[in-house]
Amino acid sequence: MRPFDGRRVLLGVTGGIAAYKTAALARDLTLAGAEVDVVLTRSAREFVGAITFEALTGRPVHDQLVAAGHALDHIRLPREAHVIVVAPATADFIARAAAGRADDLLAASLLAAGPAPVLIVPAMNDRMWAHPQTTANVARLREFGYYVLEPDTGLLASREEGSGPGRMPEPAAIREHIARLLEPASSLTGRKIVVTAGPTREPLDPVRYLTNHSTGKMGVALASAAWRRGAQVTLVAGPLDVALPAGPRVVAVETTEQMAAAVRETLGDAEALIMAAAPADFRPRDVAGQKIKKGAAAPAVAMEFTTDILKSTRDARPANCVVIGFALETQDLEAGARAKLAAKECDLIVANRVEADAGFSADTNRVTILGRDGAREELPLQSKTAVADAILDRLAGMLDGR
């Protein structure tokens, strides 16, 4: 089941230029399976019309505290919602919400909210966000139990590059935070997990490097799914061909040596390490200081092994840390995976082949999960997100037993 299937989202929109992003968010949530009820403040209607949201969600838009035949919308809407989101939340709305005002439908809905979590997504000029009164108002909302996202830094409506945060996060990031709030508490909640993703690059000269076809999709799917399920996730990422996920702490690296060092530094008190990256196994012994020129004959490049990350960080693993490795093979898949399982002291190994619909660049994967105890589970071809959840289900069971 997808995280938004059958879920009701009450989406409040206040009067900021970032409201145009909320239209995309409403569309994305609807396409993901959610039923989205939009509440517009009076000033929000100056930026985005109700008909836009009605077309994107297929549901009526609400904008009156007392409307004909709907005098109790401020009670009904929040109680039917599984999550309440205000995006963008202007400085004015944050101040009114912090003061407990109920002078429009959206503010009154917050006061009448039941157990549904409330996510506030601020958007304003960076100076307004930094003002002590806004800071105090945000702190007050957090005291009420509301989740308040930190705004991004970037180009503002004033066409200035903000010197500090204030810009509303992108819809994809907001969607991930909503998904996390909708996820029921699980045995991964609060667990500290390190995930690696992507390839590494080993320099040959100042303009060339050795690498592989890994995109990082599988590792990012694992980090995103673990964070959505409540874990504290650190993602150690080589150069990715996919967007960085919202939520997890990201440590960016380039070479295998850098990835090994980052894994060692982040293991600390980690309860699980999921080594989904595809670090380079070899590197040039000598890196040329200048670009290697094309000559009469191709240059001979002497190679050496890179650091084996799983082996070299065994002494840094905390006691009872669950270790999950990945093995990608073009032949003798299970034999190679089981050898890696033993040699690198993993608890589980995820074996997959290079195929047209699975492996490096595909959005789907077909894997076999092998356990140290001899267990074997073959999963069907499915999305990498579904594969990630299947792996995390096994991890959750192992963590519960330790």
C-alpha positions in Angstrom: 0.0 0.0 0.0 1.3 3.4 -0.9 1.6 5.9 2.0 -1.1 8.2 0.7 -3.7 5.7 -0.4 -7.1 6.4 1.2 -5.6 9.2 3.4 -7.3 12.6 3.8 -5.1 15.6 3.7 -6.4 19.0 4.9 -4.2 21.5 2.9 -4.3 25.1 4.1 -3.0 27.8 1.8 -2.2 31.3 3.0 -1.4 34.5 1.1 2.2 34.2 -0.1 3.7 34.0 -3.6 4.8 30.5 -2.8 1.2 29.4 -3.1 1.9 28.5 -6.7 4.0 25.7 -5.4 1.1 24.4 -3.3 -0.9 23.8 -6.4 1.8 21.4 -7.5 1.8 19.8 -4.0 -2.0 19.3 -4.2 -1.7 17.7 -7.6 1.1 15.4 -6.4 -0.7 14.3 -3.3 -3.9 13.6 -5.3 -2.0 11.5 -7.9 -0.3 9.6 -5.0 -3.8 8.5 -3.8 -4.7 11.1 -1.2 -8.0 12.9 -0.9 -7.0 16.5 -0.6 -9.3 19.1 1.0 -8.0 22.6 0.3 -8.7 25.6 2.6 -7.8 29.0 1.2 -7.5 32.1 3.4 -8.8 35.4 2.0 -5.4 36.6 1.0 -4.5 33.3 -0.6 -7.3 33.9 -3.1 -5.3 36.9 -4.3 -2.5 34.5 -5.5 -4.2 31.3 -6.6 -7.8 30.8 -7.4 -10.1 28.2 -6.0 -10.8 26.8 -9.4 -7.1 25.8 -9.8 -7.2 23.6 -6.7 -10.6 22.2 -7.6 -9.3 21.1 -11.0 -6.2 19.5 -9.5 -7.8 17.7 -6.6 -11.3 17.0 -8.0 -12.8 18.2 -4.7 -14.5 21.5 -3.7 -12.3 24.2 -2.1 -13.3 25.8 1.2 -12.7 29.4 2.0 -15.5 30.6 4.3 -15.6 30.2 8.1 -19.4 30.3 7.9 -20.7 29.2 4.5 -24.3 28.5 3.5 -25.0 24.9 4.5 -21.5 24.4 5.9 -21.4 26.2 9.2 -19.4 23.4 10.9 -16.6 23.0 8.3 -14.0 24.1 10.8 -15.0 21.1 12.9 -15.7 18.5 10.2 -12.6 19.1 8.0 -9.9 18.8 10.6 -11.5 15.8 12.3 -11.8 13.9 9.0 -8.2 14.6 8.1 -5.3 12.2 8.7 -2.9 15.1 8.5 -3.2 18.9 8.4 -0.7 20.9 6.3 -0.3 24.7 6.0 1.8 25.6 3.0 2.8 28.3 2.6 2.4 29.6 6.1 3.1 33.3 6.2 4.5 35.3 9.1 1.0 36.7 9.7 -0.7 33.2 9.8 2.0 31.8 12.1 1.5 34.8 14.4 -2.3 34.2 14.4 -2.0 30.5 15.0 0.5 31.0 17.8 -2.0 33.4 19.5 -4.8 30.9 19.1 -6.9 33.1 16.8 -9.9 31.6 15.1 -10.8 34.5 12.7 -10.9 32.4 9.5 -11.6 28.8 8.5 -8.0 27.7 8.4 -7.1 29.1 11.9 -10.3 27.8 13.4 -9.6 24.4 11.9 -6.3 24.2 13.7 -8.0 24.8 17.0 -10.5 22.1 16.3 -8.0 19.5 15.1 -8.2 16.1 16.6 -5.3 13.6 16.7 -4.2 14.4 13.2 -0.6 15.8 13.1 -0.1 19.4 11.9 2.7 20.4 9.6 3.5 24.1 9.2 5.6 25.0 6.1 6.8 28.6 6.5 7.5 30.9 3.5 8.5 34.6 3.9 11.3 37.0 3.4 14.5 35.9 5.2 14.5 39.0 7.5 10.9 38.2 8.6 11.8 34.6 9.3 14.8 35.8 11.4 12.8 38.3 13.4 12.6 37.5 17.1 8.8 37.7 17.1 8.6 35.1 14.3 11.1 33.0 16.2 9.0 33.1 19.3 5.8 32.3 17.4 7.4 29.3 15.8 8.6 28.1 19.1 5.1 28.5 20.5 3.7 26.4 17.6 6.2 23.7 18.4 5.2 23.7 22.0 1.7 23.0 20.8 3.0 19.8 19.1 3.0 21.2 15.6 5.7 20.2 13.2 7.4 23.2 11.6 9.7 22.8 8.6 12.8 24.9 8.4 12.5 27.0 5.2 15.1 26.8 2.4 17.6 29.4 1.4 17.4 30.7 -2.1 15.8 33.2 -4.5 12.9 35.1 -2.9 9.9 36.9 -4.3 11.8 40.1 -4.0 14.2 38.7 -6.6 16.9 38.8 -4.0 19.0 35.8 -3.1 18.1 35.5 0.6 21.0 35.7 3.0 19.2 33.2 5.2 16.3 30.8 5.2 12.8 31.9 4.2 12.0 30.2 0.9 9.3 27.5 1.0 10.7 24.0 0.4 9.9 22.3 -2.8 6.7 20.2 -3.1 8.6 16.9 -3.3 10.3 17.6 0.0 7.1 18.6 1.6 5.4 15.5 0.3 8.1 13.3 2.0 7.5 15.0 5.3 3.8 14.5 5.0 4.4 10.8 4.2 6.5 10.5 7.4 3.7 11.9 9.5 1.2 9.5 8.0 3.4 6.5 8.6 2.3 4.5 11.7 4.9 4.1 14.5 7.1 1.1 13.8 10.1 -0.7 15.2 12.3 1.6 13.1 11.1 4.7 14.8 14.1 6.5 16.4 16.6 3.9 15.2 19.9 5.2 13.9 20.6 3.8 10.5 23.5 4.5 8.1 22.9 4.0 4.4 25.4 4.3 1.5 24.4 5.0 -2.0 25.7 5.6 -5.5 29.1 5.0 -7.2 32.5 6.4 -6.3 34.9 8.1 -8.7 38.6 7.3 -8.8 40.6 10.1 -10.6 42.9 9.2 -13.5 44.0 12.7 -14.2 42.4 16.2 -13.6 39.6 15.6 -16.1 39.0 11.8 -16.1 38.0 9.2 -13.6 37.0 5.6 -13.3 33.5 4.7 -12.1 30.5 2.4 -12.7 26.9 2.6 -13.9 25.4 3.0 -10.4 22.8 5.8 -10.1 22.2 5.6 -6.4 18.4 4.9 -6.9 18.4 1.8 -4.6 20.3 3.5 -1.8 18.2 6.6 -1.9 15.1 4.5 -1.9 16.3 2.8 1.3 17.3 6.0 3.0 14.0 7.6 2.1 11.9 4.7 3.2 13.8 4.3 6.5 13.4 8.0 7.2 9.7 7.9 6.3 9.3 5.0 8.8 10.7 7.2 11.6 14.4 6.3 11.6 17.3 8.7 12.1 19.1 8.2 8.8 22.5 9.3 7.6 23.0 8.8 3.9 26.7 8.6 2.8 26.3 9.3 -1.0 28.7 9.2 -3.9 27.9 11.2 -7.0 24.2 10.5 -7.6 22.0 10.6 -10.7 18.9 11.1 -8.6 17.8 13.9 -6.3 18.9 13.9 -2.7 16.1 12.7 -0.4 14.3 15.0 2.0 14.9 14.2 5.6 18.0 12.1 6.0 21.3 13.7 6.9 23.5 13.5 3.8 27.3 13.2 3.7 28.6 13.7 0.2 31.7 11.8 -0.9 33.6 11.3 -4.2 36.1 8.5 -3.8 36.0 5.1 -2.2 38.5 6.2 0.4 36.3 9.1 1.3 33.3 6.8 1.6 35.1 4.4 3.8 36.1 7.3 6.1 32.6 8.7 6.2 31.1 5.3 7.1 33.6 4.9 9.9 32.8 8.4 11.2 29.1 8.0 11.0 28.8 4.5 12.5 29.2 5.8 16.0 26.1 4.5 17.8 24.3 3.3 14.6 22.0 0.3 15.0 22.2 -0.7 11.3 24.5 -0.2 8.3 23.0 -0.8 4.9 25.8 -0.8 2.3 23.8 -0.2 -0.9 26.6 1.8 -2.6 28.7 0.5 -5.5 32.2 1.8 -4.6 34.9 1.3 -7.2 37.0 -1.8 -6.5 40.1 -0.5 -8.4 41.8 2.9 -8.8 44.8 4.1 -10.8 48.0 3.6 -8.8 49.3 7.0 -9.9 47.1 10.0 -10.7 48.5 12.2 -13.5 49.0 15.8 -12.6 48.0 17.0 -16.1 45.5 15.7 -18.6 46.8 12.6 -20.3 47.2 13.5 -24.0 46.2 11.2 -26.8 49.4 9.7 -28.4 50.4 7.1 -30.9 49.5 4.4 -28.4 47.0 4.2 -25.6 48.6 4.8 -22.2 49.1 1.8 -19.8 47.5 2.5 -16.5 48.7 0.5 -13.4 45.8 -0.3 -11.1 45.5 -1.1 -7.4 42.7 -2.2 -5.1 40.6 0.4 -3.2 39.7 0.0 0.4 37.1 -2.7 1.1 34.6 -0.6 3.1 32.7 -3.4 4.8 35.9 -5.2 5.9 37.8 -2.0 6.9 35.0 -0.7 9.1 34.3 -3.9 11.0 36.1 -2.6 14.1 33.9 0.6 14.0 30.6 -1.3 14.1 28.8 -0.9 17.5 27.8 -4.1 19.3 24.6 -5.6 17.8 24.8 -3.4 14.7 22.9 -5.1 11.9 24.8 -5.1 8.7 23.2 -5.5 5.3 25.3 -5.7 2.2 24.6 -5.8 -1.5 26.1 -8.0 -4.2 25.6 -7.3 -7.8 26.9 -10.1 -10.2 26.8 -10.9 -13.9 27.2 -14.7 -13.2 27.1 -17.2 -10.3 24.9 -14.7 -8.4 24.1 -16.6 -5.2 27.6 -18.2 -4.9 29.2 -14.8 -5.1 26.7 -13.3 -2.7 27.1 -16.0 -0.1 30.9 -15.7 -0.3 30.5 -11.9 0.3 28.1 -12.5 3.2 30.7 -14.6 5.0 33.8 -12.7 4.2 32.4 -9.3 5.2 30.5 -10.5 8.2 27.1 -9.3 7.1 23.8 -10.3 8.6 22.0 -10.1 5.3 23.1 -9.8 1.7 20.9 -8.5 -1.1 21.8 -10.2 -4.4 20.8 -8.8 -7.7 21.9 -9.2 -11.3 22.5 -6.7 -14.0 19.4 -6.9 -16.2 17.4 -4.6 -18.5 14.6 -4.1 -15.9 16.7 -4.4 -12.7 20.0 -3.2 -11.4 21.8 0.0 -11.9 19.7 2.5 -13.8 16.2 0.9 -13.7 13.4 2.0 -11.5 12.7 -1.6 -10.6 14.7 -4.4 -9.1 14.6 -8.1 -8.7 16.6 -9.3 -5.7 17.2 -12.4 -3.5 17.8 -11.8 0.2 20.2 -14.2 1.8 20.7 -14.5 5.6 23.7 -15.6 7.7 21.5 -18.3 9.0 21.0 -19.8 5.6 17.6 -18.2 4.9 16.8 -17.4 1.3 14.0 -15.2 0.0 13.5 -14.3 -3.6 11.5 -11.2 -4.3 9.6 -10.5 -7.5 10.3 -7.7 -9.9 9.0 -4.5 -8.2 9.8 -0.9 -7.7 13.0 0.0 -5.8 10.8 1.7 -3.2 8.9 -1.6 -2.7 12.2 -3.5 -2.5 13.5 -1.0 0.1 10.4 -1.6 2.2 10.8 -5.3 2.0 14.5 -5.1 3.1 13.5 -2.7 6.0 10.8 -5.2 7.1 13.6 -7.8 7.6 15.8 -5.2 9.3 13.0 -4.2 11.7 12.5 -7.9 12.7 16.2 -8.3 13.3 16.4 -5.1 15.4 13.5 -6.2 17.5 15.4 -9.4 18.4 18.5 -7.6 19.6 
